[in-house]
Amino acid sequence: MIASTRLALPLCYKAAMNVAVDPLLLTDRSMPAAVQPEATLRLSEIIAALSHALDLTEGQPAGHCLRACWIGTHIGRTLGLGPAALSDLFYTLLLKDTGCSSNAARLWELYGGDELITKRDFKLVDSQSLLQLARFVLKHAGPGEAMRSRIRRLINLARNGEALATELIHTRCERGAAIVRRLGFGASVAAGIFSLDEHWNGNGRPEGLRGEAIPLAARIALLAQVADVFHTVGGQQAACAEVQRRIGTWFDPQVGQAFAALGDDPAFWAGLRPEGLEQRVMGLEPVALTLLIDEPRLDSLTQAFAEIIDAKSNFTYGHSQRVAQYADAVALELGMEDERRRWLRRGALLHDIGKLGVSNGILDKRGALDGAEWEAVKRHARLTEDILIRVRVFTALAPIAGAHHERPDGNGYPKRLKGRAISLETRIITTADIFDAITAERPYRGAIPLEEALALMERERDIAIDGQCLDALQRAAPWKASP
């Protein structure tokens, strides 16, 4: 049986495969009506909904980017910024964490623990305090490892800490700025994101900028995210105290004063409540500069988030793009019309967005997963649906993308759907996902050649893989490029 070897189906397909069922009558080509962008659908609305995925990969409670946007935009208003500057600030705040997944694998490699916890806890550290840094490293380096292994990590971090921190932050900031440029935003938004971790006194990263050489949007965004982190764990008093303590070192004094001026406004603090948060934040976007979405921009946004997903692990580079390509080839073979194929490609690109909430210690693990780790992996499918269903234009797509680990025999997850209860669109994405996972390199084995991969998949016909979609994939297989 395939399930007994590491050369078989990939990490997310290691469930038992020994339940035989009658072949399915896979003739249904129906799909929910494709949801088209409406003339009034705002770009910010989609980004705000998808920002919950960025919160996951930063280890932050849901709504972090939105709350930072609420805080930072109010600071901008207090400073008297005009509509254009406020618009750039607004999108800098919403998109500040677009590069956050790109250093996840490296962070796990360096610390050897759950990088989501490492990121979460580091947000509470003043990196200019040697005592706080030392305590953080001692707590997070090699948790659960033997003492010799922990000591090796500690020595590496002590000797190379400055260079490693610059590397991690530069990777994150550069990737984030590149993504927002591809989304069509201007130099101001890109610069704000690239310089997010610069400090007023010049001791920040990645370039060590000082004072007003740091873009104003970056100065505001840095304070806003720190304020939200401390407000989340300690409330208004903790947030105000930490901001005040870092003024002149981390924070621009003028930006700090603008934040302090908001401290006596109960409505400002009440605005951080989770109920209705997204709607309140949307109300802050300068009306005259509101950006509306169209089909090409929606495609670009989907592609951008696929890049964020795939940057999470070195072993998934390009995975979402390839799954979308293979799914499109299968859909074409099945006669799906162009409009619906475009809709389906978006679902394929975003099918793994829930993996942003799974630790790289699990995603990149070379050995067998234990029970808790396997449950954490399975959780990503439900997270995908939970994230996408927040996006009005993806409402019908969310359950299709979130069901990509369901199986014809009913032994999939998360809902154990069976047979025709699984939409044809989901079966297409699943077939493409399995095909790419087998033919791409994984932590526990090398890439499997095309013909061998198809033979492995054939053994799972109508058990783990839809036979109709597998036939279409086999007809399209000569089109496949190298993994």
Buried (B, 14 or more C-beta within 10 A) or exposed (E): EBBEEBBBBBBBBBBEBEEEBEEBEBEEBEBBEBBEBEEEBBBBBBBBBBBBBBBBBBBBBBBBBBBBBBBBBBBBBBBEBEEEBBBBBBBBBBBBBBBBBBBBBBBBEBBBBBBBBBBBBBBBEBBBEEEBBEEBBEEBBBEEBEEEEBEBBBEEBEEEBEEBBBBBBBBBBBBBBBBBBBBEBEEBBBBBBBBBBBBBBBEBBBBEBBEEEBBBBBBBBBBBBBBBBBBBBBEBEBBBEBBBEBBEBBBBEBBBBBBBBBBEEEEBBEBBEEEEBBEBBBEBBBEEEBBBBEEEBBBBBBBBBBBBBBBBBBBBBBBBBBBBBBBBBBBBBBEBEEEBBBBBBBBBBBBBBBBBBBBBBBBBBEEEBEEEBBEBBBBBBBBBBBBBBBBBBBEBBBBBBBBBBBBBBBBBBBBEBBBBEBBBBBBBBBBBBBBBBBBBEBBBBEEBEBEEBBEBBEBBBBBBBBBBBBBBBBBBBEEBEEB
